[in-house]
Amino acid sequence: MNDEMAFNKSMAESQLYQIADPIEPVKAGAIKMACRDVNVFYAEKQALFDVNLDIKRNSITSLIGPSGCGKSTFLRCLNRMNDTISICKVTGNLRIDGSDIYDPELDVVELRARVGMVFQKPNPFPKSIFENVAYGPRIHGLTSNNAELEELVMDCLERAGLINEVKDRVHEAGTGLSGGQQQRLCIARAIATRPEVILMDEPCSSLDPIATAKIEELMEDLKENYTIVIVTHSMQQAARVSQRTAFFHLGKLVEEGETNTIFTTPKDERTRDYITGRFG
């Protein structure tokens, strides 16, 4: 059996890849973030090479690839988290709604309010559940009084699918929640600053299957109002939740497109080999 036949047989027999519902064909004005010729260097070592990728509005884009391929590095370019690494240098053109993310005049704090981030491990502040969510709106002046702030916090907890579990203990420590609840609290905290884009760096890697399923359901709901980019090592998760998928290998963007296409008829042999488990 040749490689082509083996690949088709593998995909036909496997039920692991439950493809997310496809979105409508993207129109010209539907690009939320546009990235062109993005290169990233850590001192003398180059981590990303000439990456070109469009992030579509109100959809979920998965970044997949083996460890060390550059997907998390690319994700951190989208809200300039790489700025916190002194030896890191980013070149190229990255824009959100046409505005240059790396414009020297740009307020980075404001950018990170527009492009929120959820990290691999839940990292609630050592504060109450309420104060975890209220922190961002307070420092950005998003509410004018306590009543508005409380309404915003409760709304975010509800959007994060957490309100029924914590409504009677919002003034207890966020660190006392389970791992899955803590991650949803971090999502509530991220959306409290009214972002337009949410970046998620392997948000389910430390969670059990039940908690993972809740986060995936939440992502599906959130994409109605937010643009989501997720880094994941789980190809099953990428297939379930995302409408578009980008495959990275050795710092290069090998292939990107609709998730259904990437997982069933990839154009590049490296993508095919990764999806079928021949490497990675």
FIRO-17149 format. One record per residue (C-alpha): residue number from 1; residue in three letters; x, y, z. Coordinates in Angstrom, 1 decimal, always signed. Each point is the difference from the previous one (the first is absolute). Example, Ala and Ser with C-alpha at 12.3 -4.5 7.8 and 13.67 -1.06 7.14 Angstrom:
<recs>
1, Ala, +12.3, -4.5, +7.8
2, Ser, +1.4, +3.4, -0.7
</recs>
This chain:
<recs>
1, Met, +0.0, +0.0, +0.0
2, Asn, +1.5, +3.3, -1.0
3, Asp, +0.1, +3.1, +2.2
4, Glu, -3.0, +1.6, -1.6
5, Met, -2.2, -3.0, +0.4
6, Ala, +1.2, -0.5, +3.6
7, Phe, -0.8, +3.6, +0.8
8, Asn, -3.5, -0.2, -1.4
9, Lys, -0.7, -3.3, +1.7
10, Ser, +1.2, +1.4, +3.3
11, Met, -2.3, +3.1, -0.3
12, Ala, -3.0, -2.1, -1.1
13, Glu, +0.3, -2.5, +2.9
14, Ser, +0.8, +2.5, +2.7
15, Gln, -2.9, +1.6, +2.0
16, Leu, +2.4, +2.1, +2.1
17, Tyr, -0.3, +3.1, -2.2
18, Gln, -3.5, +1.4, +0.4
19, Ile, +0.3, +3.0, -2.2
20, Ala, -1.5, +3.2, +1.4
21, Asp, -2.9, +1.6, -2.0
22, Pro, +1.5, +1.9, -2.9
23, Ile, -0.5, +3.7, -0.2
24, Glu, -1.3, +1.9, -3.0
25, Pro, +2.6, +0.8, -2.6
26, Val, +2.1, +2.9, +1.3
27, Lys, -0.8, +3.4, -1.7
28, Ala, +2.7, +2.6, -0.7
29, Gly, -0.9, +2.1, +3.0
30, Ala, +0.0, -2.9, +2.5
31, Ile, +3.7, +0.1, +0.9
32, Lys, +0.5, +1.1, +3.6
33, Met, +3.8, -0.4, +0.2
34, Ala, +2.4, -0.1, -2.9
35, Cys, +3.6, -1.2, +0.3
36, Arg, +2.6, +0.4, -2.7
37, Asp, +3.6, -1.1, -0.1
38, Val, +0.2, -0.5, +3.7
39, Asn, +3.4, -1.0, +1.3
40, Val, +1.0, -0.5, +3.6
41, Phe, +3.5, -0.2, +1.4
42, Tyr, +1.2, -0.9, +3.5
43, Ala, +3.5, +1.7, -0.1
44, Glu, +1.7, -1.8, -2.9
45, Lys, -2.5, -2.9, -0.2
46, Gln, -2.9, +0.4, -2.5
47, Ala, -3.2, -1.5, +1.3
48, Leu, -2.5, +1.0, -2.7
49, Phe, +0.6, +0.4, -3.8
50, Asp, -2.1, +2.2, -2.2
51, Val, -3.4, -0.9, +1.4
52, Asn, -3.0, +1.2, -2.0
53, Leu, -3.4, -0.6, +1.6
54, Asp, -3.4, +1.6, +0.1
55, Ile, -2.2, -0.4, +3.2
56, Lys, -3.7, +0.0, -0.9
57, Arg, -2.5, +2.0, +2.0
58, Asn, -2.4, -1.9, +2.3
59, Ser, +1.6, -3.4, -0.6
60, Ile, +2.4, -2.4, +1.7
61, Thr, +3.4, -0.5, -1.5
62, Ser, +2.1, -2.8, +1.3
63, Leu, +3.8, +0.0, -0.2
64, Ile, +1.4, -3.5, +0.0
65, Gly, +3.4, -1.6, -0.4
66, Pro, +2.7, -1.9, +2.0
67, Ser, +1.6, +1.5, +3.1
68, Gly, +2.4, +2.8, -0.7
69, Cys, -1.4, +0.7, -3.5
70, Gly, -0.8, +3.7, +0.8
71, Lys, -3.8, +0.0, +0.5
72, Ser, +0.1, +1.5, +3.5
73, Thr, +2.7, +2.5, -1.1
74, Phe, -2.3, +1.1, -2.8
75, Leu, -3.0, +0.2, +2.4
76, Arg, +1.9, +2.3, +2.3
77, Cys, +0.8, +2.3, -3.0
78, Leu, -3.7, +0.8, -0.3
79, Asn, -0.2, +2.0, +3.3
80, Arg, +3.7, +0.8, +0.3
81, Met, +0.7, -2.3, +2.9
82, Asn, +3.4, -0.6, -1.6
83, Asp, +0.8, +3.5, +1.0
84, Thr, +0.5, -1.3, +3.6
85, Ile, +3.0, -2.1, -1.2
86, Ser, +3.0, +2.3, -0.3
87, Ile, +1.9, -2.1, -2.6
88, Cys, -3.1, -0.4, -2.3
89, Lys, -0.3, +2.0, -3.2
90, Val, -3.1, -0.1, -2.3
91, Thr, +0.0, +1.2, -3.6
92, Gly, -2.7, +0.1, -2.6
93, Asn, -3.4, +1.6, -0.2
94, Leu, -2.8, -1.0, +2.5
95, Arg, -3.3, +1.9, +0.0
96, Ile, -3.3, +0.0, +1.8
97, Asp, -2.9, +1.5, -1.9
98, Gly, +2.7, +1.7, -2.2
99, Ser, +1.9, +1.5, +2.9
100, Asp, +3.7, -0.8, +0.4
101, Ile, +0.4, -2.1, +3.2
102, Tyr, +3.7, +1.0, +0.2
103, Asp, -0.5, +3.7, -0.5
104, Pro, +2.4, +1.7, +2.4
105, Glu, -2.8, +2.4, +0.9
106, Leu, -2.4, -2.8, +0.9
107, Asp, -1.0, -0.4, +3.7
108, Val, +1.0, -3.7, +0.7
109, Val, -2.3, -0.1, +3.1
110, Glu, -2.9, +1.0, -2.2
111, Leu, +1.0, -2.6, -2.6
112, Arg, +0.0, -2.7, +2.6
113, Ala, -3.5, +1.1, +1.1
114, Arg, -1.1, -0.5, -3.6
115, Val, +1.9, -3.3, -0.4
116, Gly, -0.5, -2.0, +3.2
117, Met, +1.9, -3.1, +0.9
118, Val, -0.6, -3.3, +1.9
119, Phe, +3.0, -1.9, +0.9
120, Gln, +0.8, -3.7, +0.1
121, Lys, -0.3, -0.4, +3.8
122, Pro, -2.9, +1.7, +1.8
123, Asn, +1.5, +3.1, +1.7
124, Pro, -2.6, +1.7, +2.1
125, Phe, +1.2, +2.9, +2.1
126, Pro, +0.2, -0.6, +3.8
127, Lys, -3.2, +1.9, +0.4
128, Ser, -3.7, -0.8, +0.2
129, Ile, -1.9, -1.2, -3.0
130, Phe, -1.7, +3.4, -0.3
131, Glu, +3.3, +1.9, +0.2
132, Asn, +1.6, -2.2, -2.6
133, Val, -2.6, +1.1, -2.6
134, Ala, -0.3, +3.5, +1.3
135, Tyr, +3.8, +0.7, -0.2
136, Gly, +0.2, +0.8, -3.8
137, Pro, -3.1, +2.2, -0.2
138, Arg, +1.2, +2.0, +3.0
139, Ile, +3.5, +0.8, -1.4
140, His, -1.5, +0.8, -3.4
141, Gly, -2.8, +2.1, +1.4
142, Leu, -2.7, -1.9, -1.7
143, Thr, -2.7, +0.6, +2.6
144, Ser, -1.1, +3.2, +1.8
145, Asn, -1.3, -1.4, +3.2
146, Asn, -0.2, -3.2, +2.2
147, Ala, -3.4, -1.0, -1.4
148, Glu, +1.3, +0.0, -3.6
149, Leu, +3.1, -1.9, +1.1
150, Glu, -2.0, -2.7, +1.8
151, Glu, -2.3, -0.4, -3.1
152, Leu, +3.0, -0.3, -2.3
153, Val, +1.7, -2.6, +2.3
154, Met, -3.2, -2.1, +0.2
155, Asp, -0.5, +0.2, -3.7
156, Cys, +3.6, -1.2, -0.7
157, Leu, -0.4, -2.9, +2.5
158, Glu, -3.2, -0.9, -1.8
159, Arg, +1.6, +0.1, -3.4
160, Ala, +2.8, -2.2, +1.3
161, Gly, -2.5, -2.6, +1.1
162, Leu, +1.0, +0.4, +3.6
163, Ile, -2.8, +2.1, +1.6
164, Asn, -2.1, -2.9, +1.2
165, Glu, +3.0, -1.7, +1.7
166, Val, +1.3, +3.1, +1.8
167, Lys, -2.9, +2.5, +0.5
168, Asp, -0.2, -0.7, +3.7
169, Arg, +3.7, +0.4, +0.6
170, Val, +1.3, +2.7, -2.3
171, His, +1.9, +1.6, +2.9
172, Glu, +1.9, -3.2, +0.7
173, Ala, +3.5, -0.6, -1.4
174, Gly, +0.2, -0.9, -3.7
175, Thr, +2.9, -2.3, +0.8
176, Gly, -2.4, -2.2, +1.9
177, Leu, -1.8, -1.1, -3.2
178, Ser, +0.7, -3.2, -1.9
179, Gly, +2.4, +0.1, -2.9
180, Gly, -2.8, +0.2, -2.6
181, Gln, -1.8, +2.7, +1.9
182, Gln, +3.2, +2.0, +0.4
183, Gln, +0.6, -0.1, -3.7
184, Arg, -3.6, +1.2, -0.6
185, Leu, +0.6, +2.7, +2.6
186, Cys, +3.1, +1.1, -2.1
187, Ile, -2.2, +0.1, -3.1
188, Ala, -2.5, +2.2, +1.9
189, Arg, +2.9, +2.2, +1.1
190, Ala, +1.2, +0.2, -3.7
191, Ile, -3.4, +1.1, -1.4
192, Ala, -0.6, +2.5, +2.8
193, Thr, +2.1, +2.6, -1.8
194, Arg, -2.3, -0.4, -3.0
195, Pro, +2.6, -1.4, -2.4
196, Glu, -0.5, -0.5, -3.7
197, Val, +2.4, -3.0, -0.2
198, Ile, +0.7, -2.8, +2.5
199, Leu, +3.3, -1.9, -0.2
200, Met, +0.1, -3.4, +1.7
201, Asp, +3.3, -1.8, +0.5
202, Glu, -0.8, -3.6, +0.5
203, Pro, -2.8, +0.9, +2.5
204, Cys, -1.1, -3.7, +0.6
205, Ser, +3.4, -1.7, +0.3
206, Ser, -0.2, -0.3, +3.7
207, Leu, -3.7, -0.8, +0.2
208, Asp, -2.0, -3.3, +0.2
209, Pro, -2.3, -1.0, -2.9
210, Ile, -3.2, +1.4, +1.7
211, Ala, +1.6, +3.4, +0.7
212, Thr, +1.4, +0.0, -3.6
213, Ala, -3.4, -0.6, -1.4
214, Lys, -1.4, +3.0, +1.9
215, Ile, +2.8, +2.2, -1.2
216, Glu, -0.7, -1.1, -3.6
217, Glu, -3.7, +0.7, +0.4
218, Leu, +0.9, +3.4, +1.3
219, Met, +2.2, +0.8, -3.0
220, Glu, -2.8, -0.9, -2.3
221, Asp, -2.3, +2.4, +1.8
222, Leu, +2.7, +2.8, +0.2
223, Lys, +0.7, +0.0, -3.7
224, Glu, -3.3, +1.7, -0.7
225, Asn, +1.4, +3.1, +1.6
226, Tyr, +3.8, -0.5, -0.1
227, Thr, +2.8, -1.0, -2.3
228, Ile, +1.9, -3.0, +1.5
229, Val, +3.4, -1.3, -0.7
230, Ile, +1.0, -3.2, +1.8
231, Val, +3.3, -1.9, +0.2
232, Thr, -0.6, -3.7, +0.6
233, His, +2.0, -3.2, -0.2
234, Ser, -3.3, -1.9, -0.3
235, Met, -0.9, -0.5, -3.6
236, Gln, -3.4, -1.4, +1.2
237, Gln, -0.7, +3.3, +1.8
238, Ala, +1.1, +2.0, -3.0
239, Ala, -2.4, -2.0, -2.2
240, Arg, -2.9, +0.3, +2.4
241, Val, +0.1, +3.7, +0.8
242, Ser, +1.7, +2.0, -2.8
243, Gln, -1.2, +1.2, -3.3
244, Arg, +3.5, +0.6, -1.3
245, Thr, +3.3, -1.7, +0.8
246, Ala, +3.7, +1.0, -0.6
247, Phe, +2.7, -2.6, +0.1
248, Phe, +3.5, +1.2, +1.2
249, His, +3.2, -2.0, -0.4
250, Leu, +3.6, +1.1, +0.8
251, Gly, -1.1, +3.7, +0.3
252, Lys, -1.8, +0.1, -3.3
253, Leu, -3.6, +0.1, -0.8
254, Val, -0.4, -3.0, -2.2
255, Glu, -3.7, +0.1, -0.8
256, Glu, -3.2, +1.7, +1.1
257, Gly, -3.6, -0.1, -1.0
258, Glu, -3.4, -1.3, +0.9
259, Thr, +0.3, -2.7, +2.7
260, Asn, -1.9, -2.6, -1.9
261, Thr, +2.4, +0.4, -3.0
262, Ile, +3.2, -0.1, +2.2
263, Phe, -1.1, -3.2, +1.7
264, Thr, -1.4, -1.8, -3.0
265, Thr, +1.9, +1.2, -3.1
266, Pro, +3.1, +1.9, +1.1
267, Lys, +2.2, +1.2, -2.8
268, Asp, +3.4, -0.4, +1.6
269, Glu, +1.5, -3.4, +0.8
270, Arg, +1.3, +1.4, +3.4
271, Thr, -3.5, +0.8, +1.0
272, Arg, -1.2, -3.4, -0.9
273, Asp, +2.8, -1.7, +1.8
274, Tyr, -0.7, +2.0, +3.2
275, Ile, -3.7, -0.6, -0.1
276, Thr, +0.5, -3.8, -0.5
277, Gly, +2.5, -0.2, +2.8
278, Arg, +3.1, -0.7, -2.0
279, Phe, +1.8, +2.7, +1.9
280, Gly, -0.6, +2.6, +2.8
</recs>
